[in-house]
Amino acid sequence: MIAVLQRVAMARVEVAGRTVGEIGPGLLILVCAEAPDTPALADKMVAKWLKLRVFSDEAGKMNRSVQDIQGGLLIVSQFTLAADTAGGNRPSFSGAAPAEQGRQLYEHVLTTARRLHAVVAQGEFGADMKVTLVNDGPVTIPMHMA
C-alpha cells in the first residue's frame, strides 16, 4: 500500500459539487492499494497512521499522534499514487490493484480506521473528487508498505 499523509488544519472532499467528507485538524490521507496488498497489510498501515507522531506538543516538537490530539482522518482513494514514470512521459498505473480489489481494500481501511478512531471521513472510491485542504506546517509524509 502507498499513502501520502498531510497534516491539515482542515480538509474537505467534494463530488459533483457536494461535500462527501470533511475534517478539522487531523490527517488527510491519500491511499492506493497495490496488487499484492492484503487486508492484514491494510490493518498494519492504519495502525501506523494512528500512532505516527506528527503533531506538536507544548514544546513545539512533533511528539503527538492524531489519536493524541483527537484529530480527524479524511481518507481518500487515489490510484495514481502507483504511477510508474520510468518509461516515458505517460505514467503507467499497472502497479495499482485492479478496481474491485482496490475498492475492497479501501473499504477495509475505512472499516478498520472507524473501529480504532472516532473521527473518520472519506472520499468516494472511483469518483472525480475535488480535495480542498489547509496544509499545516506543511507536514507531508509519504508511506509505502509491502
Buried (B, 14 or more C-beta within 10 A) or exposed (E): BBBBBBBBEBBBBBBEEEEBBBBEBBBBBBBBBBEEBEEEBBBEBBEEBBEBEBBBEEEEEBEBBBBEBEBBBBBBBBBEBBBEEEEEEEEEEEBBBEEEBBBBBBBBBBBBBBEBBEBBBBBBBEBEBEBEBBBBEEBEBEBEEE
